Amino acid sequence: MKYNFDEIVNRRGTYSIKWDGGELIKEFGLTERYDEETIPLFTADMDLPVPQALINALHKTVDHKIFGYSIFPNEYYEAIQRWFKKRHDWEIKKEEIIYSPGTVHALNIAVRAFTNPGDGIIIQRPVYPPFTSVTEGNGRKIRNNALKCDNDGYYSIDFDDFEAKAKEEKTKMFILCNPHNPTGRIFNVNELKKISDICAKNGVLIVADEIHGDLIRRDQTFTPIAKAADNTDHIITLTAINKTFNVAGLHCTNTIIPNSGLREIFGKEMGFQLASPFTISALIAVYNEGEDWLEQLKEYIDGTMEWVVNFLAERMTKVKVRIPEGTYIMWMDFSEYGLTPEEVHDRIYNKANVLLEDGVMFGEEGVHYQRICIPSPRPIIKEAFDRIAREFEQE
């Protein structure tokens, strides 16, 4: 089956945050303007149709006509194990898998379960804003190991700084984002082993957000840190179908915890959790039958990213951007325009009427950047960039 990802599916009137949540979005302060002509490309939520196998599975669940409390059948765990073994050569035991109704929820649980107020948590800015909120919101302290960016926009880890922060007495946790949001870096096996060794040596727990691990470019390889590490007693990994298969609304994160002691502590902090029958049938369907769709999706996203880079090279030469190794996010540097971040924001959000995310939300390292999520039909992406380019061409 060949999916037509150019098809524009009207999402207005479907309770979509992106397309129906204008008042809420303005209340959050993301934009001043939001109307029927706004093109929202600010959140990691695809505007692309899901695999047919998933649709079939959800129809079957609906047709049953009863939606009561649900268990996790063996097929649920087997689907997870099969997927990660086949895609990433990662062996996961059934007992290591703990369901969570969301990745940020699981992060909050981990922070509360394994650290105390006042403890330090390492993050790597510019990074996904909830890493900051789950730290500071729970009374913990940020230890920012800012990623280093070279002149080509390539990010790397400052390991001297990382080790120094890991050695601090109050540092108890490192929240890893791999593939990294928003820079798109996929950390390689050597980097991951070094991270693991430093953290193990200094008693720092690693909580690895790997929910973009299936969304990588055609020439890239993703390795889970639990597979790269020499031992996994200090590693908790967050996986999800949400990003890979565009089912964020079904709330399905799976936390992988090899160490039984950590599993027990995490489970007690989280409490008893059940998923809806739709979530369970969705995971089984996509992990068992969604691989062909994913390969087609990756090809489409790669093509869109190539189009974006070529468009910017022709119409907006001052914007610096590179195709990320992973994720469906592009991280665009507007600093060469010599405009203030507020002026850049005004031209994109108010004049072009395109909703992105200001880079400063990801830390001061992103002050001159804009983050765009590009898994939408290419005609929508083209329209958005054409609007933006018209507002900058006089420069």
Secondary structure as the mmCIF struct_conf table of DSSP 4:
data_model
#
loop_
_struct_conf.conf_type_id
_struct_conf.id
_struct_conf.beg_label_comp_id
_struct_conf.beg_label_asym_id
_struct_conf.beg_label_seq_id
_struct_conf.end_label_comp_id
_struct_conf.end_label_asym_id
_struct_conf.end_label_seq_id
TURN_TY1_P TURN_TY1_P1 PHE A 5 ASP A 6
TURN_TY1_P TURN_TY1_P2 ARG A 12 TYR A 15
HELX_RH_AL_P HELX_RH_AL_P1 ILE A 17 ASP A 20
HELX_RH_AL_P HELX_RH_AL_P2 GLY A 22 GLU A 27
TURN_TY1_P TURN_TY1_P3 PHE A 28 GLY A 29
BEND BEND1 LEU A 30 LEU A 30
BEND BEND2 GLU A 32 GLU A 32
TURN_TY1_P TURN_TY1_P4 GLU A 36 GLU A 37
STRN STRN1 ILE A 39 PRO A 40
BEND BEND3 THR A 43 ALA A 44
BEND BEND4 LEU A 48 LEU A 48
HELX_LH_PP_P HELX_LH_PP_P1 PRO A 49 PRO A 51
HELX_RH_AL_P HELX_RH_AL_P3 GLN A 52 HIS A 64
HELX_RH_AL_P HELX_RH_AL_P4 ASN A 74 HIS A 88
HELX_RH_3T_P HELX_RH_3T_P1 LYS A 94 GLU A 96
STRN STRN2 ILE A 97 SER A 100
BEND BEND5 PRO A 101 PRO A 101
HELX_RH_AL_P HELX_RH_AL_P5 THR A 103 PHE A 114
TURN_TY1_P TURN_TY1_P5 PRO A 117 GLY A 118
STRN STRN3 GLY A 120 ILE A 123
BEND BEND6 ARG A 125 PRO A 126
TURN_TY1_P TURN_TY1_P6 PRO A 129 PRO A 129
HELX_RH_AL_P HELX_RH_AL_P6 PRO A 130 GLU A 136
TURN_TY1_P TURN_TY1_P7 GLY A 137 GLY A 139
STRN STRN4 LYS A 141 ASN A 144
HELX_LH_PP_P HELX_LH_PP_P2 ALA A 146 LEU A 147
STRN STRN5 LYS A 148 CYS A 149
TURN_TY1_P TURN_TY1_P8 ASN A 151 ASP A 152
BEND BEND7 GLY A 153 GLY A 153
STRN STRN6 TYR A 155 SER A 156
HELX_RH_AL_P HELX_RH_AL_P7 PHE A 159 LYS A 167
BEND BEND8 GLU A 168 GLU A 168
TURN_TY1_P TURN_TY1_P9 GLU A 169 LYS A 170
STRN STRN7 THR A 171 CYS A 177
BEND BEND9 ASN A 178 PRO A 179
TURN_TY1_P TURN_TY1_P10 ASN A 181 THR A 183
HELX_RH_AL_P HELX_RH_AL_P8 VAL A 189 LYS A 201
TURN_TY1_P TURN_TY1_P11 ASN A 202 GLY A 203
HELX_LH_PP_P HELX_LH_PP_P3 VAL A 204 VAL A 204
STRN STRN8 LEU A 205 ASP A 209
TURN_TY1_P TURN_TY1_P12 ILE A 211 ASP A 214
STRN STRN9 ILE A 216 ILE A 216
TURN_TY1_P TURN_TY1_P13 ARG A 218 ASP A 219
HELX_RH_AL_P HELX_RH_AL_P9 ILE A 225 ALA A 228
BEND BEND10 ALA A 229 ASP A 230
TURN_TY1_P TURN_TY1_P14 ASP A 233 HIS A 234
STRN STRN10 ILE A 235 ALA A 240
BEND BEND11 ILE A 241 ILE A 241
HELX_RH_AL_P HELX_RH_AL_P10 ASN A 242 PHE A 245
TURN_TY1_P TURN_TY1_P15 ASN A 246 ASN A 246
HELX_RH_3T_P HELX_RH_3T_P2 ALA A 248 LEU A 250
STRN STRN11 THR A 253 ILE A 256
HELX_RH_AL_P HELX_RH_AL_P11 SER A 260 MET A 270
HELX_RH_AL_P HELX_RH_AL_P12 PRO A 277 GLU A 289
HELX_RH_AL_P HELX_RH_AL_P13 GLU A 291 ARG A 315
TURN_TY1_P TURN_TY1_P16 THR A 317 LYS A 318
STRN STRN12 LYS A 320 LYS A 320
BEND BEND12 GLU A 325 GLU A 325
STRN STRN13 GLY A 326 GLY A 326
BEND BEND13 THR A 327 TYR A 328
STRN STRN14 ILE A 329 ASP A 333
HELX_RH_3T_P HELX_RH_3T_P3 SER A 335 TYR A 337
HELX_RH_AL_P HELX_RH_AL_P14 PRO A 341 HIS A 345
HELX_RH_PI_P HELX_RH_PI_P1 ASP A 346 LYS A 351
BEND BEND14 ALA A 352 ALA A 352
STRN STRN15 VAL A 354 LEU A 355
STRN STRN16 GLU A 357 ASP A 358
HELX_RH_3T_P HELX_RH_3T_P4 GLY A 359 PHE A 362
HELX_RH_3T_P HELX_RH_3T_P5 GLU A 364 GLY A 366
TURN_TY1_P TURN_TY1_P17 VAL A 367 HIS A 368
STRN STRN17 TYR A 369 CYS A 373
BEND BEND15 SER A 376 SER A 376
HELX_RH_AL_P HELX_RH_AL_P15 ARG A 378 PHE A 392
TURN_TY1_P TURN_TY1_P18 GLU A 393 GLN A 394
#
